[in-house]
Amino acid sequence: AQSVTQLDSHVSVSEGTPVLLRCNYSSSYSPSLFWYVQHPNKGLQLLLKYTSAATLVKGINGFEAEFKKSETSFHLTKPSAHMSDAAEYFCVVSDPKLIFGAGTRLAVHP
Amino acid sequence: AAGVIQSPRHLIKEKRETATLKCYPIPRHDTVYWYQQGPGQDPQFLISFYEKMQSDKGSIPDRFSAQQFSDYHSELNMSSLELGDSALYFCASSLGQGFQGTEAFFGQGTRLTVV
């Protein structure tokens, strides 16, 4: 069975500093991986996806993620955090149904 | 662009009542997924349909049932509601049975409150 583990339940950064949200996956074959963002009382929005093409994936709002098979990781990064980035972020693997990680709550301070 | 439409957005029901949630996928999407997200929880997969047939089943209680209709919209029927059923219910749609290479698009969710 496939699964994802988000290593941090909460991450707090200052505005303008880099963001790193960590995700490790477990899969018996080459997975499809996604990052979704959920703002308070909102739906789930796809940030980016990895589907065995380029290992560095660029998404919306300046986010990107790198698929590292040797480390079974798919960490989400952004060079400079913005206040509007404060939200819950989910790392997701397809099974083919979507299996969600526990989520990481990102707080951005002025 | 058209997105996944869920109705109603909010629903308040009493214990032991029934509720029906509706999901209208993106046009031409043939796969629908239902998820339940409790307070502070990650979304949990309930059930999915591909071409009007159930394709996968997750942690869906026996009190719940769902189906996908000929126009590809889906309904989640919930009976004998319990307080613990209070949650945000998401529907997602995709083109094709699998997510391999195809992202799923989520609706805004239906917030069900059981009192």
Interface residues (C-beta under 8 A of the other chain):
Chain A: S32 F34 Y36 K42 G43 L44 Q45 L46 K49 T51 F90 S94 D95 P96 K97 L98 I99 F100 G101 A102 G103
Chain B: Y33 Y35 D42 P43 Q44 F45 S48 D56 G58 F90 A92 Q97 G98 F99 Q100 G101 E103 A104 F105 F106 G107 Q108 G109
